[in-house]
């Protein structure tokens, strides 16, 4: 049975899928300084990381049983990819895994910007008692998105549904 160390965490759905396929997965975090010892002692063949754990030349050289290094995320700057591949280690990542989360974060910030949430969050605690009326007046000019729903209809776009009929500017999608 292949042993996997998911050192920087993994979703329960990921754990369940790996167990269902017959893998033995451990999700307890091992400190970077103890990682070589843990991989060799427990005979892990797969190391799954995110941004917190680094996989450098010293770890690659010291762990001869390592067959796969997986990076949950877009970049792989915390892994010596070329060196690992030279040593026969398969290096993989999940470049699109966080796309929806990033899109949600962007839109959350856009919503916050049109309502001046960042500035009001900073100013109200500092001068809100003394200058509440003028602050309230200045923050009352935020835009209400409901009045502009036609312009924001594309926010319900889902990746993979890229047919022209789903595009927000298509006349058939306007109410």
N, C-alpha and C positions, 0 to 999 in steps of 0.2 A: 504494500500500500504506500502510495506517495505521500510524504509528509510536507505540509505547507505551513510556513510561518507568515501570518498576516500581521506584520509588526506595527503598522500604523493604523490598524483598524480596518474593518470591512463590514458592509451592511449585513443584516441578518439574511436577506435574500441571497446574497453572495455566499454566505456560509452554508445555507441550506442547499444551494445548487451544487456546491463542491462536495458536500457530504453525500448528496444523492448520486453523484458520479463516482463515489467510492474513495474520495480523498480524505485524508486525516488532516484536519486544519486546527491550528492553534492561533488564538487571537491575543494572547497575553503579550504586552509590550516588553521588549527586551532593550535595555539601554545600549546605546551605540558601542560603548566600551566592552560590553559583555556579548555582543552579537556573534563574533567569530566563535567563541567558546560554545554558545548556545546552538548555533547551526551545526557544528561538528559533533557535539555531545548528543544532540537529539536526532542527528542524521536528516536534517531538513534538505529536501531537494529543490524546493520552490520557496523563494522569498518574495512576498508581496509588500510593497512599500508605498508611501505617499511622499510628502515633502519632508517629513521629519527625519527619516532614516537615510543615510548615505551609503552607497555601494561603490566603494573605491577599489583601486588596485590591490591594496593590502588585504581587504576582505575577500576579494575574488581569488587571490593567490592562496589564501589560508583556508578556503572552503572548497576542497576538491569534489565534494558530492553535489554541489550546487549545479542545477541544470537549467533553471528558469528564474529570471528576476522580472517581476511584473510591477509596473508603476501605475497606480490608480490616479490618473490625471493626465494633463496635456504634456507638460515639459518633462524632460528626463535629465535635467542638469545636475541632479543629485546622484546620477549613476554614470560610471565610466562605461558608456555603451560600447564603444569601439573595442576597448580592451576586453570586456566581458565576451563579446562576440568572437574575438580572436581566440579566446580560451574555450570556445564551444558552448557558451552559455547563451540560451535564447533570451533576448530582452524584448519585452512587450510593454505597451502602455494602452491607455484608454482615452484617446484624444477627444472624443466627443462626449464623454461621460458627464462632464459638468456644464455642457452647453445650456441646458434648461435652467440650471441654477444661476448661471451667469446672466442669462436673459432676465430672469426674475429679479435679480439684484439691480440690474440696470433700470428696469422699469420702476422698481421701488424707489430708487434715487430720483428718477424723473418725476414721480408722484410727489416726492418730498420737495423737489425744487420748485414745482409750480405752486406749492402751498407755503413756501419759505420755512419749512420745518427746521432745517439746520440752524438758520440764523435765529429763529424764535426760541429754539431750544437753548441757545447760548445766551441770548439777551434777556429773556424773561427772568431767569434766576438772578442775574446780576443787577438789573435796573428795573425790573418789573414792578416792584412796590412803588418806586418813586415816579416812574414814567409809564404806567400801564396804559393810559388812554392813547398816547401817541404811538406806542408799540402796537396796540390793538388795531389802531387805524392803519398803520403801515402794513401789517400782516393780513388785513382784511382784503387786500387786492389780489390775493391768490386766485388762480383760475380754477373754475369748476369743470372738471373733465366731462361730466354728464351732459353739459350743454354743448360739448364738442364731440359727442360720441362718434359721429361720422368720420371724423379725422383720426380716431383712435381705434377703429374697428380691427385693424390689423394686429392688435395686441393679442387677439385670440388665435393667432396663427400657430399651427403646430408643425414642428419639423416632420418632413416626410409627406406632407399634404400639399406639395408644391404644384398644384394644377392651376392653370390660369383661372378657372372658375372659383378658386378659393382666395384669389387675390382681392384685397380690400377695394381696389379701384375699379373692379369689374362691376358694371352697372347692375347686374343681376343680384349682387350681394348687398345693395343699398336698400334701406327701408324708407 
